[in-house]
Amino acid sequence: NEAFQAGKYSEAVEHYTAALLSNAESLHFSAICFGNRAAAYQAMGQILDAIADCSLAIALDTSYCKVISRRASLYELIRDYDQAENDLRRLISLLEEQLQDNMSMPSEKLDNVRNNLHRANLRLSALERDARKRTSLNMYLILGIEPSCSAVDIKRAYRKAALRHHPDKVIFS
């Protein structure tokens, strides 16, 4: 976390990866590590890696609101509005459940959940407006390259992403 806060995102990724490799018992801890590593990947502009880590964190902890929100933002960033909408609806549902199940929680925490729910509903409304524009996916951002890149750079980035996210070649970093 110190490396992340210092802006040393590659180093943070290495630390989170090491923590994941050394911890197999706690699913909650692993989910947090995947979520934090996703934030580091996002800061480095590696959107596909960030989305993949968010998905792993959510698989380990299905009620991890912070990561569901992060993944929704990432999908929105690349203009995959259907996936972003799914995540926002899931987030809203979880926050509503928290409100119903925990009406006896401290008022500060209750207010925080209400504020998060309000923001999620506003995000969903804005997302639905953006989705109506039918804008295509931002492939440059997905591949982590600039629109001014050459065709060779685009092919190289595509091949790298394809290898990195191939189901038979999944690696931790």
C-alpha positions as CSV (number, residue, x, y, z in Angstrom):
1,N,0.0,0.0,0.0
2,E,2.9,2.3,0.7
3,A,4.3,1.8,-2.8
4,F,0.9,2.5,-4.3
5,Q,0.4,5.7,-2.3
6,A,3.9,6.8,-3.3
7,G,2.9,6.4,-7.0
8,K,5.2,3.4,-7.5
9,Y,2.5,1.3,-9.2
10,S,4.8,-1.4,-10.7
11,E,6.3,-2.0,-7.3
12,A,2.8,-2.1,-5.7
13,V,1.8,-4.7,-8.3
14,E,4.8,-6.8,-7.3
15,H,4.0,-6.6,-3.6
16,Y,0.3,-7.4,-4.1
17,T,1.3,-10.4,-6.3
18,A,3.8,-11.6,-3.7
19,A,1.0,-11.3,-1.0
20,L,-1.3,-13.3,-3.2
21,L,1.2,-16.0,-3.8
22,S,2.0,-16.3,-0.1
23,N,-1.6,-16.4,1.1
24,A,-4.0,-19.2,0.2
25,E,-6.1,-19.4,3.3
26,S,-8.0,-16.1,3.5
27,L,-10.3,-15.5,0.6
28,H,-11.2,-12.0,1.9
29,F,-7.5,-11.0,2.1
30,S,-6.9,-12.3,-1.4
31,A,-9.9,-10.4,-2.7
32,I,-8.5,-7.2,-1.1
33,C,-5.1,-7.9,-2.7
34,F,-6.7,-8.4,-6.2
35,G,-8.7,-5.2,-5.7
36,N,-5.6,-3.2,-4.7
37,R,-3.6,-4.7,-7.6
38,A,-6.4,-3.7,-9.9
39,A,-6.1,-0.1,-8.7
40,A,-2.4,-0.2,-9.4
41,Y,-3.0,-1.6,-12.9
42,Q,-5.6,1.1,-13.5
43,A,-3.1,3.8,-12.4
44,M,-0.6,2.3,-14.9
45,G,-3.2,2.4,-17.7
46,Q,-3.4,-1.4,-17.9
47,I,-7.2,-1.5,-18.0
48,L,-7.6,-5.2,-19.1
49,D,-5.4,-6.3,-16.2
50,A,-7.4,-4.1,-13.8
51,I,-10.7,-5.5,-15.0
52,A,-9.4,-9.1,-14.7
53,D,-8.2,-8.5,-11.1
54,C,-11.5,-6.9,-10.2
55,S,-13.3,-10.0,-11.6
56,L,-11.1,-12.2,-9.5
57,A,-11.7,-10.2,-6.4
58,I,-15.5,-10.3,-7.0
59,A,-15.3,-14.1,-7.5
60,L,-13.7,-14.4,-4.1
61,D,-16.0,-11.9,-2.3
62,T,-19.3,-11.3,-4.1
63,S,-20.2,-8.4,-1.9
64,Y,-17.0,-6.4,-2.3
65,C,-18.7,-3.1,-3.1
66,K,-15.6,-1.1,-3.7
67,V,-14.3,-3.5,-6.4
68,I,-17.7,-3.8,-8.0
69,S,-17.7,0.0,-8.3
70,R,-14.1,0.1,-9.6
71,R,-14.9,-2.5,-12.3
72,A,-18.0,-0.6,-13.3
73,S,-15.8,2.5,-13.7
74,L,-13.3,0.6,-15.8
75,Y,-16.0,-0.8,-18.0
76,E,-17.4,2.7,-18.4
77,L,-14.0,4.0,-19.2
78,I,-13.6,1.6,-22.1
79,R,-17.3,2.3,-23.0
80,D,-18.5,-1.2,-22.3
81,Y,-21.8,0.2,-21.0
82,D,-23.7,-3.1,-20.7
83,Q,-21.1,-4.5,-18.3
84,A,-20.8,-1.3,-16.4
85,E,-24.6,-1.2,-16.0
86,N,-24.6,-4.8,-14.7
87,D,-22.0,-3.9,-12.1
88,L,-23.8,-0.7,-11.1
89,R,-27.1,-2.6,-10.7
90,R,-25.3,-5.2,-8.6
91,L,-23.7,-2.5,-6.5
92,I,-27.1,-0.7,-6.0
93,S,-28.6,-4.0,-4.9
94,L,-25.9,-4.7,-2.4
95,L,-26.1,-1.2,-0.9
96,E,-29.9,-1.5,-0.6
97,E,-29.4,-4.8,1.2
98,Q,-26.9,-3.3,3.5
99,L,-29.4,-0.5,4.4
100,Q,-32.2,-3.0,5.1
101,D,-30.0,-5.5,7.0
102,N,-28.2,-3.0,9.1
103,M,-30.6,-0.3,10.1
104,S,-29.0,-0.5,13.6
105,M,-25.5,0.4,12.4
106,P,-23.9,3.7,13.6
107,S,-25.5,6.7,11.9
108,E,-22.1,7.7,10.3
109,K,-21.9,4.4,8.6
110,L,-25.5,4.4,7.6
111,D,-25.1,7.9,6.1
112,N,-22.0,6.6,4.2
113,V,-24.0,3.7,2.7
114,R,-26.9,6.1,1.8
115,N,-24.4,8.4,0.1
116,N,-22.8,5.5,-1.8
117,L,-26.2,4.4,-2.9
118,H,-27.2,7.9,-4.1
119,R,-23.9,8.2,-6.1
120,A,-24.4,4.7,-7.6
121,N,-27.9,5.7,-8.8
122,L,-26.6,8.9,-10.3
123,R,-23.8,7.0,-12.0
124,L,-26.3,4.5,-13.4
125,S,-28.5,7.4,-14.8
126,A,-25.5,9.0,-16.4
127,L,-24.4,5.7,-17.8
128,E,-27.8,5.0,-19.3
129,R,-27.6,8.4,-21.1
130,D,-24.2,7.6,-22.4
131,A,-25.2,4.1,-23.6
132,R,-27.9,5.6,-25.7
133,K,-25.2,7.4,-27.8
134,R,-24.1,3.9,-29.0
135,T,-20.4,4.8,-28.9
136,S,-18.0,1.9,-29.8
137,L,-15.5,0.5,-27.3
138,N,-12.3,2.4,-26.9
139,M,-9.9,-0.2,-28.2
140,Y,-6.8,2.1,-27.8
141,L,-7.5,2.3,-24.0
142,I,-8.3,-1.4,-23.8
143,L,-4.9,-2.2,-25.4
144,G,-3.2,0.5,-23.3
145,I,-1.8,2.4,-26.3
146,E,-2.2,5.9,-27.8
147,P,-4.4,6.5,-30.8
148,S,-1.3,7.9,-32.6
149,C,0.5,4.5,-32.5
150,S,1.6,2.8,-35.6
151,A,0.0,-0.3,-37.0
152,V,3.0,-2.3,-35.8
153,D,2.5,-1.0,-32.2
154,I,-1.2,-1.8,-32.3
155,K,-0.5,-5.4,-33.5
156,R,2.2,-5.8,-30.8
157,A,-0.2,-4.5,-28.1
158,Y,-3.0,-6.8,-29.3
159,R,-0.7,-9.9,-29.3
160,K,0.6,-9.1,-25.9
161,A,-3.0,-8.7,-24.5
162,A,-4.1,-11.9,-26.2
163,L,-1.3,-13.9,-24.7
164,R,-1.7,-12.2,-21.3
165,H,-5.4,-13.0,-21.1
166,H,-5.4,-16.4,-22.8
167,P,-7.3,-18.8,-20.5
168,D,-4.6,-21.5,-20.8
169,K,-1.8,-19.0,-20.0
170,V,-3.2,-17.1,-17.0
171,I,-0.5,-15.7,-14.8
172,F,-0.6,-13.6,-11.7
173,S,1.3,-10.5,-13.0
